[in-house]
Amino acid sequence: QVQLVESGGDLVQPGGSLRLSCTASGFTLSIHYMTWFRQAPGKGPEWVSDIGPQSISIRYADSVKGRFTISRDNTGMTAYLQMNSLKPDDTAIYYCSDNTYWGQGTQVTVSS
């Protein structure tokens, strides 16, 4: 059974940092692209970033470029999203996906 479990979301002040984790089980993480999406209240899903199987291909949405860093540990079956210089507009539920399966999401709230 494939499972993706996100964690690390929290309430943080503007300018703060968080590190999200996405732990996978039930499939071979090392052969899959991993993607982070987010959905803000009242808005549709937004693609944030993705990373290729060997971390060679990495892409970011313009809205997070320079502030977020995606990475992965294939041995540890985990993908990460380091988020720095957080803004209120980053408030959303963050989901990870291998483009077939999705996690349940983790809430990130940026507010003073």
N, C-alpha and C positions, 0 to 999 in steps of 0.2 A: 504494500500500500504506500503510495507516494504521499509524503507530507512535507510541507514547507511551513516553518514556524518563524515568524518575525518577532523580534524583541528589541528593547532599547528605547522605545518611545517614551516621552516624558513632557512635562511642562518646563519650558526654559525661557529665560529672558532674551529679548533681542540682542544679537551679538554673541550669543552663547553657542555651544557646540553639543552635538549628540552623535553617538555611534550606533547605528542600527545593525542588527545581525539577522541573518536568514539562514536557519539551519535546516538542511534537507535530509530526508531519509526515504528509503524505498526505491531509489534510482541512482544511477551513476552520475554524480554532479559534474565530474571532470569532462564530460562530453557535451555539456549543454551550455548555451548562452544563458546568462542570468540577467534579469531585468528588474529594475525598481520602478514602480509606478506610484502615484499618489492621487488621492481624491480629496479635494477641499470641500467644505460644506456647501451644498447647493451647486456644485460644479461637476463636470464629467471627469473621468480618469485622465491623468496627465502622465505621459512617459517622462521619466526623470533621467535614467541612465541605464546602460547595459554594458556587459563585459563578456568577451569571448572565452572559450574553454581554457585557453592557456594565458589569459590576461593580456593578449597582444592587441586585440581590438577592444577599445574602450570609447564610449561616446557619452556625451552629456547634453541635456537640454540647455539652451541658452540661458534659461532662468536660473540655473544652478552652477553653470560653468565657472570655475575658479573658486568656488566655495565648497562644493561637494567632491568627495573622492570615493570611487567604487573600487572594491578589491574582492578577492576571493581566496579561500584556502581549500583547495580540492581535497586534500587529505582529511581535513577537519569537516568537510561537507558543509561549509558555511560561506556565505557571501556577506559582504559588509557594505555599509554606506556611511562614510564619515561626513558629517555635516557641520560646517563651520560658518561663522558670521550669519547665523540664522536670522531670518526676518519674519515678521508677522504673516507675510504672504506664503511662507513655507508651512503654515499650519494646515495639516491634512492627515488623513490616514495613509500610511505608507505600506505598500504591498510589494512582495517579491514574487517573481514568477520565472519559470523556465519556458514561458510562452505556451505551455499546455496546462500546467497546474499553478494554482495561486495559494498563497498563505491567507491567514485570517486578518492580517493587517496589524499595525501598531500605531497608536495615536501620537502624533507630534503636535504640540501646542506651543507657539511662540508668542509670548505676551508678557508685558510688564505688570 
